[in-house]
Amino acid sequence: MNKPILKSGPVVIGAADFFTRSRARLGFDVPPGLYDPNVIPASGDPGTDKMLEIVAREQPVRPAAVLIAVVDRPEPTILLTQRSAHLNDHACQIAFPGGKIDAIDASPLDAALREAEEEVGLSRDFVEPIGYLDLYGTAFGFRILPTVAKVRPGFELIINHSEVDDAFEVPLSFLMNPVNHQVHSKEFRGMERFYYAMPFAERYIWGATAGMLRVLYERIYSS
């Protein structure tokens, strides 16, 4: 299956409008489900949610945080990474900077900022946090709380190749256009799983990353 989803029309994406909408619709209240083992967070996709129910019976669903870094350029972009090929989990996949929430982290926001510094060298001095997106469950046993942030241009990245192979930017206008939101599928434990994908040039953005981008679109532009 490989088709676009168009639940509403394409939107005109401008930096000022995006940040205004984001500040109005996001906040920093931490959802109880981030740490409550009895809560299985939804992804918005029934297939992924079913997979997470299966995984949750086998292992704890671990709290994690990512940074959705929106770079305030004349044409705004979102900063993404490509995970290193040698990693045990999600090798080579495209992701947001982020990872597990550690005991040393004061908040999910602090975890996201720490991980962005560790993975790609993004200095906190350039980051203006805006608020948390919805809690997102992944089929591989993570409950992720994304932080949306405005990033001032002028930063220099230092790639930590033990974690990521590359960092790159994709236009916000591409990622927030539902014409580019495809649904793909694959088999998992005998059942067909459907997931979002947003192929961009040679980059295959899919799975949880594409799913969270879809949530961002729906939260900022559809509601």
Disulfide bonds with the S-S distance in Angstrom:
none
